[in-house]
């Protein structure tokens, strides 16, 4: 997943500092989510209960990092903030209530 977004798709000289920082945050978020997945798989596969506990602890820390990045993204991207406000922490169907494009 991260491999396709690790590099820029445009010349860095043509991109604003804001776009570059958002790219850094999004790439870091992808890495954190990938780590959550790895730790969960390793914990489930572990036969030693103490190792499983350590791996689950590590997974929770990666979730913390991911949530911190999501909050930074929300604070620095009005479009993400609008989408998050519309979809997160809501009840009922998730689909079928798309917002119009910005």
BAPALO-362595 format. One record per residue (C-alpha): residue number from 1; residue in one letter; x, y, z. Coordinates in steps of 0.5 Angstrom, whole numbers, plus 2048, in hexadecimal, padded with zeros to 3 digits. Layout:
N
<NUM "A" <X Y Z>>
...
***
This chain:
102
<1 "X" <800 800 800>>
<2 "X" <805 805 802>>
<3 "X" <80A 804 7FC>>
<4 "X" <805 807 7F7>>
<5 "X" <805 80E 7FC>>
<6 "X" <80C 80E 7FE>>
<7 "X" <80E 812 7F9>>
<8 "X" <80B 819 7F6>>
<9 "X" <807 818 7EF>>
<10 "X" <809 81F 7EE>>
<11 "X" <810 824 7EE>>
<12 "X" <810 826 7F5>>
<13 "X" <812 82D 7F3>>
<14 "X" <80B 82E 7F0>>
<15 "X" <808 82C 7F6>>
<16 "X" <806 830 7FC>>
<17 "X" <809 82F 803>>
<18 "X" <802 82D 805>>
<19 "X" <801 828 800>>
<20 "X" <808 825 802>>
<21 "X" <806 825 809>>
<22 "X" <7FF 821 808>>
<23 "X" <803 81C 803>>
<24 "X" <808 81B 809>>
<25 "X" <802 81A 80E>>
<26 "X" <7FE 816 809>>
<27 "X" <804 811 808>>
<28 "X" <805 811 80F>>
<29 "X" <7FE 80F 810>>
<30 "X" <7FE 809 80B>>
<31 "X" <805 807 80F>>
<32 "X" <801 807 816>>
<33 "X" <7FB 803 813>>
<34 "X" <800 7FE 810>>
<35 "X" <803 7FD 816>>
<36 "X" <7FC 7FC 81A>>
<37 "X" <7FB 7F6 815>>
<38 "X" <802 7F3 816>>
<39 "X" <801 7F3 81E>>
<40 "X" <7FA 7F0 81E>>
<41 "X" <7FC 7EB 819>>
<42 "X" <802 7E9 81D>>
<43 "X" <7FF 7E9 824>>
<44 "X" <7F9 7E5 821>>
<45 "X" <7FF 7E0 81F>>
<46 "X" <803 7E0 825>>
<47 "X" <802 7DA 829>>
<48 "X" <806 7DD 82F>>
<49 "X" <801 7E1 833>>
<50 "X" <806 7E6 836>>
<51 "X" <808 7E8 82F>>
<52 "X" <801 7E9 82C>>
<53 "X" <800 7EE 832>>
<54 "X" <806 7F2 830>>
<55 "X" <804 7F1 828>>
<56 "X" <7FD 7F4 82A>>
<57 "X" <800 7F9 82E>>
<58 "X" <804 7FB 828>>
<59 "X" <7FE 7FB 824>>
<60 "X" <7FA 800 828>>
<61 "X" <800 805 828>>
<62 "X" <800 805 821>>
<63 "X" <7F9 806 821>>
<64 "X" <7FA 80C 825>>
<65 "X" <7FF 80F 820>>
<66 "X" <7FA 80E 81B>>
<67 "X" <7F5 812 81E>>
<68 "X" <7FA 817 820>>
<69 "X" <7FB 818 819>>
<70 "X" <7F4 818 817>>
<71 "X" <7F3 81E 81C>>
<72 "X" <7F9 821 818>>
<73 "X" <7F6 820 812>>
<74 "X" <7EF 823 814>>
<75 "X" <7F2 829 817>>
<76 "X" <7F6 82A 810>>
<77 "X" <7F1 828 80B>>
<78 "X" <7EA 82C 80B>>
<79 "X" <7E8 826 806>>
<80 "X" <7EA 821 80A>>
<81 "X" <7E7 824 810>>
<82 "X" <7E0 825 80C>>
<83 "X" <7E0 81D 80A>>
<84 "X" <7E2 81B 811>>
<85 "X" <7DD 81F 815>>
<86 "X" <7D7 81C 810>>
<87 "X" <7D9 815 810>>
<88 "X" <7DD 814 817>>
<89 "X" <7D9 812 81E>>
<90 "X" <7D3 812 81A>>
<91 "X" <7CD 80D 81A>>
<92 "X" <7C9 809 815>>
<93 "X" <7CC 808 80E>>
<94 "X" <7D3 80A 80C>>
<95 "X" <7D1 80A 804>>
<96 "X" <7CC 80E 801>>
<97 "X" <7CD 815 804>>
<98 "X" <7D3 817 800>>
<99 "X" <7D5 81F 800>>
<100 "X" <7D5 823 7FA>>
<101 "X" <7DC 824 7F7>>
<102 "X" <7E0 82A 7FA>>
***
